[in-house]
Amino acid sequence: MRWMHAAGRGLLAAAVIFAGYAGFDSQPSAAAPKGRGPMTLVTAGDLTDYLGPLLDDWNRGHPQEKVTLVELPDTADETRAQMISELRSGSDRFDVLNIDVAWTSEFAAAGWISPLERDAFPLHTFLAPVVDTATFDGHLYAVPYVTNAGLLYYRKDILERAGERPPRTWEELARQARTLAPKYKMDGYAGQFLPYEGLTVNATEAVHSAGGSILRDDGARVTVDSVSARKGLEFLAGGVRDGWIPPGARDYEEEESRQAFQDGRLLFLRNWPYVYAMANAPGSKVAGRFGAVPLPGPDGPGTSVLGGSNLAVSSRSRHPESAADLIAYLTSERVQRKVLTAGSLPPVRAALYEDPALVRAYPYLPTLRQSVLAAEPRPKSPRYDQVSLAVQAVVQDVMALRQTPQAAVGRLSRELGSISRKG
């Protein structure tokens, strides 16, 4: 999935379009009989080719429990659709699934993944917010594998020339984007505003940063019709209306927005950590001339949405004991270090963010840690795909100035209520 790469190339990025359920079951299915033996790990395409060597190490040490890697297409909608097709059919083809953090609730509610024993994994050593993405209805259904949080990239050279510090509030961001960017024939600010999963992420971050929420209680309670949510959407609408969010930004996904910043066309960019290395690479027009800080909010640092992926055991797994051991291996500190250094993916182990050697090699780690610790999951729902599509449609209208934020939160509340009642 592009976000799994955009977590490591960093992002959660493609639109989730596969809607609806056949034979929806709100209760966890019974786990398959315990067993040990060979397994299949299914994931989106591994663009950095780091995962193969990690599994080779496992296979050398576990000749009777070898892992076969299955790579699906590297877009989130196609990967999710193929996984669900296999799971709905009752197939036992997959043992361990590498799933987007936003899918955990959906897969758990449908009975496609098995509950896990919390005591089998050292969850206390993980960054605390990431563990919440792996739970549903009070149970652990997966183990965090890769995390991610949004950062604000800024042109350090331009702000220093103007005697300005990077913005901590929306007001500071808007003022600098509106007044400084035109002096350098640049656009002010962009995120991922095309109507796909990225727009859901950006809108959720704005709502959470303003103190609001979209859903509560694992999707059972709709909370988006609030003053805080309106304030979050007004931040985005105001940027478009006042011109510091350029019209073209409404067509940006992760890569388009990264390229705009890397080409020197943007003063500020909201994006994932993978941008840091790419924007500093040889040939980049902004190499050595930018910095990264936590996302701003109304009165200080805002709230990022958690990205990343979790590892889960299929409820049809033939060898669930081996599958659980493989997950423990892939989330161990030694392997998590390689996830960062070989895969360029943000790890879930907290200690790695304070390792002096890693911080020297990856200077953004302290900022990323701060952002992850302040981050929140996307709305939890067994019908997350439908929730995300509803958010995208409404926020697209807000950013096209076709609907006011006040009208939008009322409309979204009604649409999410209808989705919730389907359960």
C-alpha positions as CSV (number, residue, x, y, z in Angstrom):
1,M,0.0,0.0,0.0
2,R,1.4,3.4,-0.8
3,W,1.0,4.5,2.8
4,M,2.9,1.4,4.0
5,H,5.7,2.6,1.6
6,A,5.0,6.1,2.5
7,A,5.4,5.1,6.0
8,G,8.6,4.0,4.8
9,R,8.4,5.8,1.7
10,G,6.0,7.0,4.2
11,L,2.3,7.3,3.7
12,L,-1.1,6.0,4.1
13,A,-2.2,7.0,0.8
14,A,-4.7,5.5,-1.5
15,A,-8.5,5.7,-1.4
16,V,-10.3,2.9,0.2
17,I,-13.1,2.1,-2.2
18,F,-14.1,-1.4,-1.4
19,A,-17.4,-0.9,0.5
20,G,-19.9,-3.1,2.2
21,Y,-19.9,-6.5,3.8
22,A,-21.2,-9.9,3.0
23,G,-22.2,-11.9,6.0
24,F,-21.0,-9.3,8.5
25,D,-20.3,-10.7,11.9
26,S,-19.8,-8.4,14.8
27,Q,-18.4,-11.2,17.0
28,P,-14.8,-12.4,16.9
29,S,-14.5,-15.8,15.3
30,A,-13.1,-18.7,17.1
31,A,-9.4,-19.1,16.6
32,A,-8.2,-21.9,14.4
33,P,-6.7,-24.9,16.2
34,K,-3.3,-24.2,17.6
35,G,-0.4,-25.5,15.5
36,R,3.1,-25.0,14.3
37,G,4.5,-25.2,10.8
38,P,5.1,-23.2,7.6
39,M,3.4,-19.9,7.1
40,T,2.5,-17.2,4.5
41,L,2.9,-13.5,5.3
42,V,0.8,-11.3,3.0
43,T,1.6,-7.6,2.6
44,A,1.5,-4.8,0.1
45,G,4.5,-4.6,-2.3
46,D,7.8,-4.1,-0.5
47,L,9.3,-1.2,-2.5
48,T,12.5,-1.1,-0.6
49,D,13.1,-4.9,-0.6
50,Y,14.0,-5.0,3.0
51,L,11.5,-7.6,4.2
52,G,12.9,-10.5,2.2
53,P,16.2,-10.6,4.1
54,L,14.4,-10.3,7.5
55,L,12.3,-13.4,6.6
56,D,15.4,-15.2,5.3
57,D,16.9,-14.8,8.8
58,W,13.8,-16.3,10.3
59,N,13.7,-19.2,7.9
60,R,17.4,-20.1,8.6
61,G,16.5,-20.3,12.3
62,H,13.2,-22.0,11.9
63,P,13.5,-24.6,9.1
64,Q,10.2,-26.3,10.1
65,E,8.3,-23.0,10.2
66,K,9.5,-21.2,7.0
67,V,7.7,-18.1,5.9
68,T,6.6,-17.5,2.3
69,L,6.1,-13.8,1.4
70,V,3.1,-12.9,-0.7
71,E,3.3,-9.3,-2.1
72,L,0.0,-7.8,-3.3
73,P,-0.4,-4.6,-5.4
74,D,1.1,-1.5,-3.7
75,T,-2.1,0.5,-3.6
76,A,-4.2,0.3,-0.5
77,D,-7.6,-0.3,-2.2
78,E,-6.2,-3.2,-4.3
79,T,-4.4,-4.8,-1.4
80,R,-7.4,-4.5,0.8
81,A,-9.7,-5.9,-1.8
82,Q,-7.5,-9.0,-2.5
83,M,-7.0,-9.7,1.2
84,I,-10.8,-9.5,1.9
85,S,-11.6,-11.7,-1.1
86,E,-9.4,-14.4,0.4
87,L,-10.7,-14.0,3.9
88,R,-14.3,-13.9,3.0
89,S,-13.9,-17.1,1.0
90,G,-12.7,-19.0,4.1
91,S,-9.3,-19.6,2.5
92,D,-6.4,-20.6,4.8
93,R,-3.9,-19.2,2.3
94,F,-2.7,-16.4,4.6
95,D,-1.4,-16.8,8.1
96,V,0.0,-13.4,9.0
97,L,-1.5,-10.2,7.5
98,N,0.3,-6.9,7.4
99,I,-2.7,-4.5,7.5
100,D,-3.2,-0.7,7.6
101,V,-3.8,0.5,11.1
102,A,-7.2,1.7,10.0
103,W,-8.3,-1.8,9.0
104,T,-7.8,-3.5,12.4
105,S,-11.3,-2.7,13.7
106,E,-12.9,-3.7,10.4
107,F,-11.0,-7.0,10.1
108,A,-11.6,-7.8,13.8
109,A,-15.4,-7.1,13.7
110,A,-15.7,-9.3,10.6
111,G,-14.0,-12.2,12.3
112,W,-11.2,-12.4,9.8
113,I,-8.3,-12.0,12.4
114,S,-7.9,-13.7,15.8
115,P,-7.5,-12.1,19.2
116,L,-4.0,-12.2,20.6
117,E,-2.7,-12.7,24.1
118,R,-1.4,-9.3,25.4
119,D,1.2,-11.0,27.6
120,A,2.8,-12.6,24.6
121,F,4.2,-9.3,23.4
122,P,6.1,-6.5,25.3
123,L,3.6,-3.8,24.5
124,H,5.0,-1.6,27.2
125,T,8.2,-1.1,25.2
126,F,6.2,0.3,22.2
127,L,5.3,3.9,21.7
128,A,2.0,4.1,23.7
129,P,-0.4,5.5,21.1
130,V,0.4,2.8,18.5
131,V,-0.9,0.0,20.7
132,D,-4.4,1.6,20.6
133,T,-4.5,1.1,16.8
134,A,-4.2,-2.7,17.3
135,T,-7.2,-3.0,19.6
136,F,-10.9,-3.4,19.0
137,D,-13.8,-3.8,21.5
138,G,-11.3,-4.1,24.4
139,H,-9.2,-6.9,22.8
140,L,-5.8,-7.0,21.2
141,Y,-6.2,-8.2,17.6
142,A,-2.9,-7.3,16.1
143,V,0.6,-6.1,17.1
144,P,2.0,-2.7,15.8
145,Y,4.7,-3.2,13.3
146,V,5.3,0.2,11.6
147,T,4.1,3.6,12.8
148,N,3.8,7.0,11.2
149,A,2.8,10.5,12.0
150,G,2.5,13.7,10.0
151,L,5.1,16.4,10.2
152,L,5.2,20.0,9.0
153,Y,8.1,20.6,6.6
154,Y,9.2,24.2,6.2
155,R,11.8,26.2,4.3
156,K,14.3,26.9,7.0
157,D,16.3,29.3,4.8
158,I,13.4,31.5,4.0
159,L,12.1,31.7,7.6
160,E,15.6,32.5,8.9
161,R,16.0,35.2,6.3
162,A,12.7,36.8,7.5
163,G,13.7,36.4,11.2
164,E,10.8,34.0,11.7
165,R,10.5,30.8,13.7
166,P,8.6,27.8,12.3
167,P,4.9,28.1,13.1
168,R,3.4,26.5,16.2
169,T,-0.2,27.7,15.6
170,W,-2.6,27.9,12.7
171,E,-2.5,31.7,12.8
172,E,1.3,31.8,12.5
173,L,1.2,29.3,9.7
174,A,-1.5,31.2,7.8
175,R,0.3,34.6,8.2
176,Q,3.7,33.2,7.1
177,A,2.2,31.3,4.2
178,R,0.2,34.4,3.1
179,T,3.0,37.0,3.4
180,L,6.3,35.2,2.9
181,A,5.5,32.7,0.2
182,P,4.5,35.4,-2.5
183,K,7.8,37.2,-2.0
184,Y,9.6,34.1,-3.3
185,K,7.0,33.3,-5.9
186,M,6.0,30.2,-4.0
187,D,2.7,28.7,-2.8
188,G,2.0,28.8,0.9
189,Y,0.9,25.4,2.2
190,A,-0.2,22.0,1.0
191,G,-1.1,18.6,2.4
192,Q,-2.9,15.7,0.7
193,F,-6.2,17.1,-0.4
194,L,-7.3,14.9,-3.3
195,P,-10.4,13.0,-2.2
196,Y,-8.8,9.7,-1.2
197,E,-7.5,8.4,2.2
198,G,-5.0,11.2,2.4
199,L,-7.9,13.8,2.6
200,T,-9.5,11.8,5.4
201,V,-6.2,11.9,7.3
202,N,-5.7,15.7,6.8
203,A,-9.3,16.5,7.7
204,T,-9.1,14.2,10.8
205,E,-5.9,15.9,11.9
206,A,-7.5,19.3,11.6
207,V,-10.6,18.2,13.6
208,H,-8.5,16.6,16.3
209,S,-6.1,19.5,16.5
210,A,-9.1,21.8,17.2
211,G,-10.2,19.5,20.1
212,G,-12.9,17.7,18.1
213,S,-13.5,14.1,17.0
214,I,-15.4,12.2,14.3
215,L,-16.4,9.0,16.0
216,R,-16.2,7.5,19.5
217,D,-16.7,4.1,21.1
218,D,-15.2,2.1,18.2
219,G,-17.6,3.8,15.8
220,A,-20.8,3.5,17.8
221,R,-21.1,7.2,18.5
222,V,-20.9,10.0,16.0
223,T,-19.4,13.1,17.5
224,V,-18.4,15.3,14.5
225,D,-21.2,17.9,14.8
226,S,-19.4,20.2,17.2
227,V,-17.9,23.6,17.4
228,S,-14.4,22.1,17.5
229,A,-14.9,20.1,14.3
230,R,-16.3,23.1,12.5
231,K,-13.2,25.0,13.6
232,G,-10.9,22.3,12.1
233,L,-12.7,22.4,8.7
234,E,-12.7,26.2,8.7
235,F,-8.9,26.1,8.9
236,L,-8.8,24.2,5.6
237,A,-11.6,26.2,4.0
238,G,-10.0,29.5,5.1
239,G,-6.7,28.5,3.5
240,V,-8.3,27.9,0.2
241,R,-10.5,31.0,0.4
242,D,-7.6,33.3,1.4
243,G,-5.2,31.8,-1.1
244,W,-2.4,30.4,1.0
245,I,-3.6,26.9,0.1
246,P,-3.3,27.0,-3.7
247,P,-6.0,25.6,-5.9
248,G,-3.7,22.9,-7.3
249,A,-3.2,21.4,-3.8
250,R,-6.7,20.0,-4.0
251,D,-5.2,17.5,-6.5
252,Y,-2.3,16.5,-4.4
253,E,-1.6,13.0,-3.0
254,E,1.6,12.3,-1.0
255,E,4.0,12.3,-4.0
256,E,2.6,15.3,-5.8
257,S,2.9,17.4,-2.6
258,R,6.4,16.1,-1.9
259,Q,7.5,17.0,-5.4
260,A,6.1,20.5,-5.1
261,F,8.0,21.0,-1.9
262,Q,11.2,19.4,-3.2
263,D,11.1,21.5,-6.3
264,G,11.0,24.7,-4.2
265,R,7.4,25.5,-5.0
266,L,6.0,25.3,-1.4
267,L,6.9,27.1,1.8
268,F,5.1,24.6,4.0
269,L,4.1,21.0,3.5
270,R,2.2,18.5,5.7
271,N,3.5,15.0,4.9
272,W,5.0,11.8,6.4
273,P,8.6,11.2,7.6
274,Y,9.7,9.6,4.3
275,V,9.9,13.0,2.7
276,Y,12.9,14.0,4.9
277,A,15.4,11.6,3.3
278,M,14.0,12.2,-0.3
279,A,14.1,16.0,0.1
280,N,17.7,15.9,1.3
281,A,18.8,13.6,-1.5
282,P,21.2,14.7,-4.2
283,G,19.4,16.6,-6.9
284,S,16.8,18.0,-4.5
285,K,16.4,21.8,-4.8
286,V,15.8,22.1,-1.1
287,A,18.5,19.7,0.3
288,G,19.9,21.2,3.5
289,R,17.4,24.1,3.4
290,F,14.4,22.8,5.2
291,G,13.4,21.5,8.6
292,A,10.5,19.6,10.2
293,V,8.4,20.3,13.2
294,P,5.2,18.9,14.7
295,L,2.0,20.0,13.0
296,P,0.6,23.2,14.4
297,G,-2.9,23.6,15.9
298,P,-5.1,26.5,17.0
299,D,-3.2,27.4,20.1
300,G,0.1,25.4,19.9
301,P,1.2,22.0,18.5
302,G,-1.6,20.1,16.9
303,T,-2.5,16.5,16.6
304,S,-1.3,14.1,13.9
305,V,-3.2,11.0,12.7
306,L,-1.3,7.8,13.3
307,G,-0.3,5.9,10.2
308,G,1.5,2.7,9.8
309,S,0.6,-1.0,9.8
310,N,-0.2,-3.8,12.2
311,L,0.5,-7.6,12.0
312,A,-2.4,-9.9,12.6
313,V,-3.1,-13.6,12.6
314,S,-5.7,-14.8,10.2
315,S,-8.6,-16.6,12.0
316,R,-8.1,-19.4,9.3
317,S,-4.4,-19.7,9.9
318,R,-3.2,-23.3,9.9
319,H,-0.3,-22.6,12.3
320,P,-1.3,-19.8,14.6
321,E,1.3,-20.5,17.2
322,S,4.1,-20.1,14.6
323,A,2.3,-17.0,13.3
324,A,2.3,-15.4,16.7
325,D,6.0,-16.2,17.1
326,L,6.7,-14.6,13.7
327,I,5.0,-11.4,14.8
328,A,7.0,-11.3,18.0
329,Y,10.2,-11.7,15.9
330,L,9.2,-8.9,13.4
331,T,8.4,-6.5,16.3
332,S,11.5,-7.3,18.4
333,E,13.9,-4.4,19.0
334,R,16.6,-6.0,16.8
335,V,14.4,-6.4,13.8
336,Q,12.7,-3.1,14.4
337,R,16.1,-1.4,14.1
338,K,16.4,-3.0,10.6
339,V,12.9,-1.9,9.7
340,L,14.2,1.7,10.2
341,T,17.7,1.3,8.7
342,A,17.0,-1.1,5.9
343,G,13.4,-0.3,5.2
344,S,13.3,3.4,6.0
345,L,10.1,2.8,8.0
346,P,9.3,4.4,11.4
347,P,9.6,1.7,14.1
348,V,7.2,1.1,16.9
349,R,9.9,0.5,19.6
350,A,10.2,3.5,21.8
351,A,13.9,3.1,22.7
352,L,15.0,3.4,19.1
353,Y,13.8,7.0,19.0
354,E,16.4,7.9,21.7
355,D,19.3,5.9,20.4
356,P,22.1,8.4,19.8
357,A,23.5,6.6,16.7
358,L,20.1,6.4,15.1
359,V,19.3,10.1,15.9
360,R,22.5,11.1,14.2
361,A,21.6,9.2,11.1
362,Y,17.9,10.2,11.2
363,P,17.7,13.7,12.7
364,Y,13.9,13.8,12.4
365,L,13.4,10.9,15.0
366,P,12.9,13.2,18.1
367,T,10.4,15.3,16.2
368,L,8.6,12.2,14.9
369,R,8.5,10.7,18.4
370,Q,6.9,13.9,19.7
371,S,4.4,13.7,16.9
372,V,3.6,10.0,17.4
373,L,3.1,10.5,21.2
374,A,0.6,13.3,20.5
375,A,-1.1,11.5,17.7
376,E,-4.5,9.8,17.6
377,P,-5.9,7.0,15.5
378,R,-8.3,7.6,12.6
379,P,-11.9,7.0,13.5
380,K,-12.4,3.4,14.5
381,S,-15.2,1.6,12.8
382,P,-16.1,-1.9,11.5
383,R,-17.1,0.0,8.4
384,Y,-14.1,2.2,8.1
385,D,-14.1,2.2,4.3
386,Q,-17.6,3.8,4.2
387,V,-16.6,6.3,7.0
388,S,-13.6,7.4,5.1
389,L,-15.5,7.8,1.8
390,A,-18.1,10.0,3.6
391,V,-15.4,12.2,5.2
392,Q,-13.6,12.6,1.8
393,A,-16.8,13.6,0.0
394,V,-17.9,16.2,2.6
395,V,-14.4,17.7,3.0
396,Q,-13.9,17.9,-0.7
397,D,-17.0,20.1,-0.9
398,V,-15.7,22.3,2.0
399,M,-12.4,22.8,0.3
400,A,-14.1,23.6,-3.0
401,L,-16.0,26.2,-1.1
402,R,-19.3,24.6,-2.1
403,Q,-20.4,24.0,1.5
404,T,-19.7,25.8,4.7
405,P,-18.0,24.0,7.6
406,Q,-21.2,24.4,9.7
407,A,-23.3,22.8,7.1
408,A,-20.7,20.1,6.4
409,V,-20.5,18.8,10.0
410,G,-24.2,18.5,10.1
411,R,-24.2,16.6,6.8
412,L,-21.3,14.4,7.8
413,S,-23.0,13.6,11.2
414,R,-26.1,12.4,9.3
415,E,-24.2,10.3,6.9
416,L,-22.0,8.7,9.6
417,G,-25.1,8.0,11.7
418,S,-26.6,6.1,8.7
419,I,-23.4,4.1,8.3
420,S,-23.4,3.3,12.0
421,R,-27.0,2.2,12.1
422,K,-26.2,-0.4,9.4
423,G,-24.5,-2.4,12.1
